[in-house]
Amino acid sequence: MKKRHETSSAKKDRAAGTNRSAYSAMHTGPGRALTAIYGVFALSATARAGYQVIREFDVAPIAYSLSVLAAVIYIVATICLVIGNRTSHRIAIASCLIEFVGVIVVGILSFTHPEDFAKPSVWSTFGIGYGFIPLILPLIGLWWLALVGRRVRTGSDAA
């Protein structure tokens, strides 16, 4: 049977007799793509929020403050997905939950109180400006993190 490709750090850990964190499964398969997407959103939301706050904050302070909040949540989620241990796993779950609730609340408010959203934020109208990815991404993140958590609890290495 063909052996799976091991990273050099995994080979070193095996040779040294140390075990990697069971949460390192966060870095496999869909976890890598999820981390990359969160990284892109962290960069884009931070750049957008920075520009909005510096150049035109007085135009839509609520929307732009929410863009800053979104950027912070994307940064925290990205860092936690990269770290991949028990604590970061829990913080990543909290980040995804906060993100999802934020997208829903801001999405509703952007329809019911459009005067507060003279300019769109990342989460306005459920993330329409980003192809609704802000609405879908936390659900995918929660699914993946739940799967990793289940694998850790059952001791399964299959990622």
C-alpha positions as CSV (number, residue, x, y, z in Angstrom):
1,M,0.0,0.0,0.0
2,K,1.3,3.5,-0.9
3,K,2.3,5.7,2.0
4,R,0.7,9.2,2.3
5,H,3.1,12.1,1.8
6,E,4.4,13.4,5.1
7,T,5.6,16.9,5.7
8,S,9.1,17.3,6.9
9,S,7.8,18.5,10.3
10,A,5.6,15.4,10.6
11,K,8.7,13.2,9.8
12,K,10.7,15.1,12.5
13,D,7.9,14.7,15.0
14,R,7.6,10.9,14.2
15,A,11.4,10.5,14.4
16,A,11.5,12.3,17.7
17,G,8.7,10.2,19.1
18,T,6.4,13.3,19.6
19,N,2.8,13.4,18.6
20,R,1.3,16.3,16.8
21,S,-1.8,17.9,18.1
22,A,-4.9,16.0,17.1
23,Y,-6.2,19.4,16.0
24,S,-3.6,19.5,13.3
25,A,-6.3,17.9,11.2
26,M,-7.6,21.5,10.8
27,H,-4.7,21.9,8.3
28,T,-5.8,19.1,6.0
29,G,-8.0,19.0,3.0
30,P,-10.8,21.5,3.2
31,G,-9.1,23.1,6.2
32,R,-6.3,24.4,4.0
33,A,-8.8,26.0,1.6
34,L,-10.9,27.4,4.5
35,T,-7.8,28.9,6.0
36,A,-6.8,30.5,2.7
37,I,-10.2,31.9,2.1
38,Y,-10.4,33.4,5.6
39,G,-6.9,34.8,5.0
40,V,-8.1,36.5,1.8
41,F,-11.1,37.9,3.6
42,A,-9.0,39.1,6.5
43,L,-6.8,41.0,4.0
44,S,-9.6,42.4,1.9
45,A,-11.9,43.3,4.8
46,T,-9.0,45.0,6.6
47,A,-8.0,47.0,3.5
48,R,-11.6,48.0,2.8
49,A,-12.3,49.0,6.4
50,G,-9.0,50.9,6.6
51,Y,-9.7,52.9,3.5
52,Q,-13.3,53.6,4.6
53,V,-12.3,54.7,8.1
54,I,-9.5,56.9,6.9
55,R,-11.1,58.4,3.8
56,E,-14.9,58.7,4.5
57,F,-15.8,57.6,8.0
58,D,-18.2,60.4,8.5
59,V,-20.3,59.3,5.5
60,A,-21.4,56.0,7.1
61,P,-19.9,55.5,10.5
62,I,-22.1,52.5,11.5
63,A,-21.4,50.6,8.3
64,Y,-17.7,51.3,8.4
65,S,-17.4,50.4,12.1
66,L,-19.1,47.1,11.2
67,S,-16.5,46.6,8.4
68,V,-13.8,47.0,11.0
69,L,-15.5,44.5,13.2
70,A,-15.7,42.1,10.3
71,A,-12.0,42.5,9.5
72,V,-11.1,41.8,13.1
73,I,-13.2,38.6,13.2
74,Y,-11.7,37.4,9.9
75,I,-8.2,38.0,11.3
76,V,-8.9,36.2,14.5
77,A,-10.5,33.2,12.6
78,T,-7.5,33.0,10.2
79,I,-5.0,33.1,13.0
80,C,-6.9,30.4,14.9
81,L,-7.2,28.2,11.9
82,V,-3.4,28.5,11.3
83,I,-2.5,27.7,14.9
84,G,-4.7,24.5,15.1
85,N,-4.8,23.6,18.7
86,R,-7.6,23.0,21.2
87,T,-7.8,26.7,22.3
88,S,-7.6,28.1,18.8
89,H,-10.2,25.5,17.7
90,R,-12.7,26.9,20.3
91,I,-11.9,30.5,19.4
92,A,-12.3,29.7,15.7
93,I,-15.8,28.2,16.5
94,A,-16.7,31.4,18.4
95,S,-15.4,33.6,15.5
96,C,-17.5,31.7,13.0
97,L,-20.6,31.9,15.2
98,I,-20.1,35.7,15.8
99,E,-19.5,36.2,12.0
100,F,-22.7,34.3,11.1
101,V,-24.8,36.2,13.6
102,G,-23.2,39.4,12.4
103,V,-24.0,38.7,8.8
104,I,-27.6,37.9,9.6
105,V,-28.1,40.9,11.9
106,V,-26.3,43.4,9.6
107,G,-28.1,41.9,6.6
108,I,-31.5,42.4,8.2
109,L,-30.6,45.9,9.4
110,S,-29.3,46.9,6.0
111,F,-32.9,46.3,4.7
112,T,-34.8,47.6,7.7
113,H,-32.6,50.7,8.4
114,P,-31.0,51.6,5.0
115,E,-30.3,55.1,6.3
116,D,-27.6,53.6,8.6
117,F,-26.0,51.9,5.6
118,A,-25.4,54.9,3.2
119,K,-22.4,52.9,2.1
120,P,-22.2,49.1,2.2
121,S,-20.2,47.1,4.8
122,V,-18.7,43.7,4.2
123,W,-21.8,42.1,5.8
124,S,-24.5,44.5,4.3
125,T,-27.3,42.8,2.5
126,F,-25.9,39.4,3.7
127,G,-22.6,40.0,1.9
128,I,-23.9,40.6,-1.6
129,G,-20.9,42.7,-2.4
130,Y,-18.7,39.6,-1.9
131,G,-21.0,37.1,-3.6
132,F,-22.7,36.1,-0.4
133,I,-19.5,34.4,0.7
134,P,-19.7,36.1,4.1
135,L,-23.0,34.4,4.7
136,I,-21.8,30.9,3.5
137,L,-18.2,31.0,4.9
138,P,-19.0,30.8,8.6
139,L,-21.4,27.8,8.0
140,I,-18.6,26.0,6.1
141,G,-16.2,26.9,8.9
142,L,-18.5,25.6,11.6
143,W,-19.1,22.4,9.6
144,W,-15.3,21.8,9.2
145,L,-14.5,22.7,12.8
146,A,-17.3,20.4,14.1
147,L,-15.9,17.6,11.9
148,V,-12.4,18.2,13.3
149,G,-13.7,18.2,16.8
150,R,-15.6,15.0,16.2
151,R,-12.4,13.4,14.9
152,V,-10.4,14.5,17.9
153,R,-13.0,13.2,20.3
154,T,-13.2,9.8,18.6
155,G,-9.4,9.6,18.0
156,S,-9.8,9.3,14.3
157,D,-6.8,10.4,12.2
158,A,-8.6,10.3,8.9
159,A,-8.8,13.8,7.7
